[in-house]
Amino acid sequence: MDQRLSELIALLHREVKPALGCTEPIAVALAVAKAVEIIGENCPCDPSWRLTEGFHIDVQVSGNILKNGMGVGIPGTGMVGLPVAAALGAVCGDSSKGLEVLASLTPEAVARAKELVAQRLVKVSVADINRLLYVKATVSFCDNQASAEVDPHAYAVIEDDHDRIVETSFADRILMSSESGAASVDRYTDEDSVTVREIYNWAQKAPYEDISFILEDRRLNLALAIEGLHGDYGLNVGRNIRKSQADVFGDNFMSYAMGLTAAASDARMAGCTLPAMSNSGSGNQGITVSMPVIAYALRYNVDDEKLARALFLSNLVAIHIKHYLGKLSALCGCVVASTGSACGIVYLKGGSYEQVCAAIKNMAGNITGMVCDGAKVGCAMKVASGVSCAVQSAVLALHDTCIPSTDGIIEDDVEKTIRNIGAIGSAGMKTADRMIMDIMLCK
């Protein structure tokens, strides 16, 4: 395999992975699970101790983790918020599964987690730290089996990525400490740095057998979409769009893509126990970057190889833009993800590199500025809006219509346009981010 293609595939594997539940509460569950596992490794415990022990769980998080964890459904619980996610991490979490840490969820585990929350044994607070993505979970308990010389408490710290554990400790002894984001300003390496031109070229020429793994997007996210269409989840945005095709939206590709994509978001944000294929640490972004492309392939009988190439393009474009934005910000992630899907649709319709660039510019001039006011069931409406904009932008690009550089943040160079999106979302909207969090916390 070509070395450069190998690097891009490694980037995809790092940023596109299964995630069960919204990734902010899942990051909390992951940190708690790791801390509990450390206690289990260092203390003699009964095999069923995690289902019976009275844990004391103290979780400190960055403001953006709190914002995105306050109102989102936690898989299998019928509850929202970080406390029950933390409790589940203690009771049944498996840190080796990363963003699928709660894959071993059982009714007994859910019942015990709810008891821990009801007994006020879980505390969540905002950390006094200048980081966008940060979780520190400290776990202790009144242990009846451990040696009297051992103080059974442990902590685990996550920084920068939802599944990146950078430090662990047991009984005030550091077990592991890796380079933190404070020391590593930019984890996006030279090998990761890409351009839209390079992504487009590799989407065309990469051997199919090397990129076919990306079709796992279809298996996971389509299953979520089908579940959302048939179940009663959240606001039922996707299901109601599909129901209203005849008299409102029309039986066309746009409404089909909007309905499927929003349905997957409906299910995920309301606590469905099916995993999503995430992108850049977000399940909703993974859904939005892939489902419109998958919807096109389903509606127009696109073969697997062409779909894989389109998903390769859409996912990498989203990762590329997200690099300049950061994992968490005040800019809604569906802006970035739907830009990726617009590129994928252009590719499926035989579009050129120049038309892919036009789609990106059309998206930048259309929905840049959509704010993130936390993860919640209402995200499905933003997802539907993003899909609508993606289809519009792709269609215009395919007719060689592109927002000119005289307009707003658009530049002749697509790479400069992408950097402008990132600057607005990361630096320009910091005040908006703080205001949104203040409003949410004071309700």
C-alpha positions in Angstrom: 0.0 0.0 0.0 1.2 3.5 -0.8 2.7 5.2 2.3 0.5 8.3 2.0 -2.7 6.3 1.6 -1.7 4.2 4.6 -1.4 7.5 6.7 -4.9 8.7 5.5 -6.4 5.3 6.4 -4.8 5.4 9.8 -6.3 8.9 10.3 -9.7 7.5 9.3 -9.4 4.6 11.8 -8.5 7.1 14.5 -11.3 9.5 13.9 -14.1 7.2 12.5 -15.1 4.6 15.1 -18.2 3.0 16.7 -19.6 4.9 19.7 -22.5 3.8 21.9 -24.3 6.9 23.2 -23.5 10.6 23.0 -19.7 10.8 23.3 -19.6 13.5 26.1 -21.4 11.3 28.7 -19.6 8.3 27.3 -16.3 10.0 28.0 -17.4 10.4 31.6 -18.4 6.7 31.7 -15.1 5.7 30.3 -13.1 7.7 32.8 -15.1 6.2 35.7 -14.9 2.7 34.3 -11.1 3.0 34.1 -10.9 4.3 37.7 -13.0 1.4 39.0 -11.0 -1.2 37.0 -7.8 0.2 38.7 -9.4 -0.4 42.1 -10.4 -3.9 41.1 -6.9 -4.7 39.9 -5.3 -3.5 43.2 -7.8 -4.8 45.8 -9.2 -8.3 46.4 -12.8 -8.0 45.4 -15.8 -10.4 45.1 -16.6 -11.1 41.4 -19.9 -9.3 41.6 -18.6 -6.4 43.6 -19.4 -3.7 40.9 -23.1 -4.5 41.1 -23.2 -4.3 44.9 -20.6 -1.8 46.0 -21.5 1.7 47.3 -19.2 3.8 45.1 -18.5 7.4 45.7 -18.0 9.0 42.3 -16.6 12.5 41.9 -16.4 13.8 38.3 -14.9 17.1 37.2 -15.5 18.1 33.6 -14.9 21.0 31.3 -17.8 23.3 30.5 -18.3 21.9 27.0 -18.5 18.4 28.4 -21.2 19.5 30.8 -23.0 21.5 28.1 -23.2 18.4 25.8 -24.1 16.0 28.6 -26.9 17.8 30.4 -29.8 17.0 28.2 -28.9 13.9 26.2 -30.3 10.5 26.7 -28.1 7.8 28.2 -28.5 4.4 26.4 -30.9 2.0 28.0 -31.8 4.1 31.0 -34.6 6.4 30.0 -32.6 9.1 31.8 -30.5 12.1 30.7 -27.3 13.6 32.1 -23.8 12.9 33.3 -24.6 11.4 36.7 -26.2 8.2 35.4 -23.5 7.9 32.7 -20.9 8.0 35.5 -22.8 5.5 37.6 -23.1 3.1 34.6 -19.3 3.4 34.0 -18.7 2.3 37.6 -21.2 -0.6 37.5 -20.7 -2.2 34.1 -18.2 -0.1 32.1 -15.4 -1.8 30.2 -12.7 0.8 29.3 -11.0 -1.6 26.8 -14.0 -1.0 24.5 -13.4 2.7 24.3 -16.4 4.7 23.1 -18.4 1.5 23.4 -17.6 1.4 27.1 -21.3 0.6 27.9 -21.7 -2.2 25.5 -22.2 -4.7 28.3 -25.2 -2.8 29.7 -27.8 -5.0 31.5 -31.1 -4.3 33.3 -29.3 -5.1 36.6 -26.6 -2.6 35.9 -29.1 0.1 34.9 -31.1 -0.5 38.1 -27.9 -0.3 40.3 -26.7 2.8 38.5 -30.0 4.5 39.1 -29.7 3.6 42.8 -26.3 5.2 43.0 -27.7 8.4 41.5 -30.7 8.4 43.8 -28.4 7.9 46.8 -26.5 11.0 45.8 -23.3 9.0 45.5 -22.4 10.7 42.2 -21.1 14.3 42.1 -20.5 16.2 38.8 -18.9 19.6 38.8 -17.1 22.0 36.4 -13.3 21.8 36.6 -11.4 25.0 37.0 -9.3 24.3 33.9 -8.9 26.0 30.5 -9.7 23.0 28.4 -12.6 22.2 26.0 -12.5 18.5 26.5 -11.6 17.3 30.0 -12.8 14.7 32.4 -11.3 13.6 35.7 -13.2 10.8 37.5 -12.3 9.9 41.1 -13.8 6.8 42.6 -13.7 5.5 46.1 -15.7 3.2 48.4 -15.9 1.8 51.9 -14.1 -1.4 51.1 -14.7 -4.5 53.3 -12.3 -6.7 51.5 -9.2 -4.7 50.9 -6.2 -4.6 53.1 -6.3 -2.0 55.9 -3.0 -0.6 54.6 -4.6 0.2 51.2 -6.7 3.3 50.6 -8.9 2.1 47.7 -9.4 5.2 45.6 -8.4 5.9 42.0 -8.8 8.4 39.3 -8.6 8.6 35.5 -8.2 11.7 33.4 -9.3 12.2 29.8 -8.1 15.1 27.6 -8.6 16.4 24.0 -10.2 13.2 22.6 -13.2 11.5 24.1 -11.4 8.2 24.5 -7.8 9.5 25.3 -6.9 8.6 28.9 -3.8 10.7 29.8 -3.4 9.9 33.5 -4.4 7.3 36.0 -3.7 7.0 39.8 -4.3 4.6 42.6 -4.0 5.5 46.3 -2.3 8.8 45.4 0.3 7.0 43.3 0.5 7.9 39.6 0.2 4.8 37.5 0.4 6.3 34.1 0.9 9.8 32.7 1.2 10.6 29.1 1.8 13.9 27.2 -1.2 16.1 27.8 -2.8 18.5 25.4 -1.2 21.3 27.4 2.2 20.1 26.3 1.1 18.9 22.9 -0.5 22.0 21.4 -1.5 20.3 18.1 -1.9 16.6 17.9 -2.8 16.8 14.2 0.6 15.7 12.8 2.3 16.5 9.5 1.2 13.1 8.3 -2.4 14.0 9.1 -2.4 17.3 7.4 -4.3 17.0 4.1 -5.9 19.1 1.5 -9.3 18.7 -0.3 -7.3 18.1 -3.6 -5.5 15.2 -2.0 -8.6 13.7 -0.5 -10.4 13.9 -3.8 -7.6 12.3 -5.7 -7.2 9.4 -3.3 -11.0 8.9 -3.3 -10.7 8.2 -7.0 -7.5 6.1 -7.1 -7.2 4.2 -3.8 -7.6 0.4 -4.2 -11.1 -0.5 -3.2 -9.9 -3.3 -1.0 -7.9 -0.8 1.1 -10.9 1.5 1.8 -13.8 -0.9 1.8 -13.8 -0.9 5.6 -15.5 2.4 5.5 -18.7 0.6 4.5 -19.1 -0.2 8.2 -20.6 3.3 8.2 -23.6 2.0 6.4 -24.1 -1.0 8.6 -24.1 0.9 11.9 -25.7 4.2 10.9 -28.4 2.7 8.7 -29.4 0.4 11.5 -29.8 3.5 13.7 -31.9 5.2 11.0 -34.2 2.2 10.6 -34.6 2.0 14.4 -35.4 5.8 14.5 -38.0 5.4 11.8 -39.8 2.5 13.5 -39.4 3.4 17.2 -40.6 6.3 19.3 -37.5 8.4 19.9 -37.1 12.0 20.9 -39.0 14.4 18.7 -39.5 11.8 16.0 -38.1 14.3 13.5 -37.0 11.8 10.9 -40.2 9.7 11.2 -42.4 12.8 10.8 -40.5 14.1 7.8 -41.0 10.7 6.1 -44.7 10.7 7.1 -45.1 14.1 5.6 -43.4 13.5 2.2 -46.6 13.3 0.2 -48.3 16.6 1.3 -45.3 18.7 2.5 -41.8 17.7 1.5 -42.4 15.8 -1.7 -41.2 12.3 -2.4 -37.7 13.3 -3.5 -34.1 12.5 -2.6 -33.8 15.6 -0.3 -36.7 14.6 2.0 -35.6 10.9 1.9 -32.1 11.9 3.0 -33.4 14.3 5.6 -35.7 11.7 7.0 -33.2 8.9 7.3 -30.4 11.0 8.7 -32.7 12.7 11.3 -34.2 9.4 12.3 -30.7 8.1 13.2 -30.1 11.2 15.3 -33.5 10.8 16.9 -32.7 7.3 18.1 -29.2 8.1 19.2 -29.9 11.3 21.2 -32.9 9.6 23.0 -30.8 6.8 24.4 -31.0 4.0 21.8 -28.7 1.1 22.6 -27.4 0.8 19.1 -23.9 2.2 18.3 -23.3 5.0 15.8 -20.2 5.2 13.6 -18.8 8.5 14.8 -16.6 11.1 13.1 -14.1 13.3 15.0 -15.5 12.1 18.4 -19.2 12.7 17.6 -21.8 10.2 16.8 -24.2 12.8 15.4 -21.4 14.1 13.1 -20.7 10.5 12.0 -24.4 10.1 11.2 -24.6 13.4 9.3 -21.4 12.9 7.3 -22.5 9.5 6.1 -26.3 9.0 6.0 -27.1 11.5 3.2 -24.4 9.7 1.1 -25.8 6.3 2.0 -29.3 7.5 1.3 -28.3 8.5 -2.2 -26.7 5.1 -2.8 -29.8 3.4 -1.6 -32.2 5.5 -3.7 -30.2 5.3 -6.9 -28.6 1.8 -6.5 -25.0 2.9 -6.3 -22.6 0.0 -6.0 -20.5 -0.6 -2.9 -17.2 0.5 -4.4 -18.5 3.9 -5.5 -20.2 4.3 -2.1 -17.0 3.5 -0.3 -15.1 6.1 -2.3 -17.8 8.7 -1.5 -17.7 7.9 2.2 -13.9 8.0 2.2 -14.2 11.6 0.7 -17.0 12.8 3.0 -15.4 11.5 6.2 -11.9 12.9 5.4 -13.3 16.3 4.4 -15.1 16.5 7.7 -12.0 15.5 9.7 -10.0 18.0 7.7 -12.4 20.9 8.6 -12.8 19.7 12.2 -9.0 20.0 12.7 -9.3 23.8 12.5 -12.4 23.9 14.7 -11.5 21.6 17.5 -13.4 18.6 19.0 -15.8 20.9 21.0 -16.9 24.4 20.3 -19.9 26.8 20.0 -20.3 25.9 16.3 -22.7 23.0 15.7 -20.8 20.0 14.5 -23.5 19.3 11.8 -22.1 22.3 9.9 -18.8 20.4 9.4 -20.4 17.0 8.9 -23.0 18.1 6.4 -20.3 19.8 4.5 -18.6 16.5 4.2 -21.8 14.8 3.0 -22.3 17.5 0.4 -18.9 16.6 -1.0 -19.9 12.9 -1.0 -23.1 13.6 -2.9 -21.2 15.6 -5.5 -18.8 12.7 -5.9 -21.6 10.2 -6.4 -23.1 12.4 -9.1 -19.8 12.4 -11.0 -18.7 15.8 -9.8 -15.2 17.2 -10.4 -12.7 18.5 -7.8 -13.8 22.0 -8.6 -17.4 21.2 -7.9 -16.5 19.5 -4.6 -14.7 22.8 -3.7 -17.8 24.7 -4.7 -20.0 22.6 -2.5 -17.7 23.4 0.5 -17.9 27.1 -0.2 -21.7 27.0 -0.7 -22.0 25.3 2.7 -19.6 27.8 4.3 -21.7 30.7 3.0 -24.9 29.0 4.1 -25.0 27.6 7.6 -21.7 28.6 9.2 -22.7 30.2 12.5 -25.3 27.6 13.6 -24.6 27.3 17.3 -24.2 24.3 19.5 -26.5 24.6 22.6 -25.7 21.2 23.9 -26.5 17.6 23.0 -30.2 16.8 23.1 -33.1 15.3 21.2 -33.5 18.6 19.4 -30.2 18.0 17.6 -32.2 15.9 15.1 -33.7 19.1 13.8 -30.3 20.7 13.2 -29.2 17.5 11.5 -32.2 17.7 9.1 -31.4 21.3 8.4 -27.7 20.4 7.7 -28.8 17.7 5.3 -31.1 20.0 3.4 -28.3 22.5 3.1 -25.9 19.8 1.9 -28.2 18.7 -0.9 -28.8 22.3 -1.9 -25.1 23.1 -1.9 -24.3 19.9 -3.9 -26.9 20.6 -6.5 -25.8 24.2 -7.0 -22.1 23.1 -7.2 -23.0 20.5 -9.9 -24.5 23.3 -11.9 -21.2 25.2 -11.4 -22.8 27.7 -9.1 -20.5 28.7 -6.3 -20.6 31.5 -3.7 -17.9 34.0 -4.9 -15.0 35.2 -2.8 -16.6 38.7 -2.6 -19.1 37.2 -0.2 -18.4 37.0 3.6 -15.9 34.4 4.7 -15.5 32.8 1.3 -12.1 32.8 -0.4 -11.0 31.7 -3.8 -8.8 29.1 -2.2 -11.0 26.4 -0.6 -8.3 25.7 2.1 -8.5 29.4 3.2 -12.2 29.1 3.3 -11.9 26.0 5.6 -9.5 27.9 7.9 -12.0 30.7 8.1 -14.8 28.3 9.2 -12.4 27.0 11.9 -11.4 30.5 13.1 -15.0 31.6 13.5 -16.0 28.4 15.4 -13.0 28.1 17.6 -11.9 31.7 18.4 -14.7 33.9 17.1 -17.5 32.1 19.0 -15.9 31.8 22.4 -18.1 34.4 24.0 -21.2 32.8 22.5 -20.1 29.5 24.0 -19.8 31.0 27.5 -23.2 32.7 27.1 -24.8 29.5 26.0 -23.4 27.6 29.0 -24.5 30.4 31.4 -28.1 30.3 30.0 -28.2 26.5 30.2 -26.9 26.4 33.8 -29.3 29.1 35.0 -32.5 27.6 33.7 
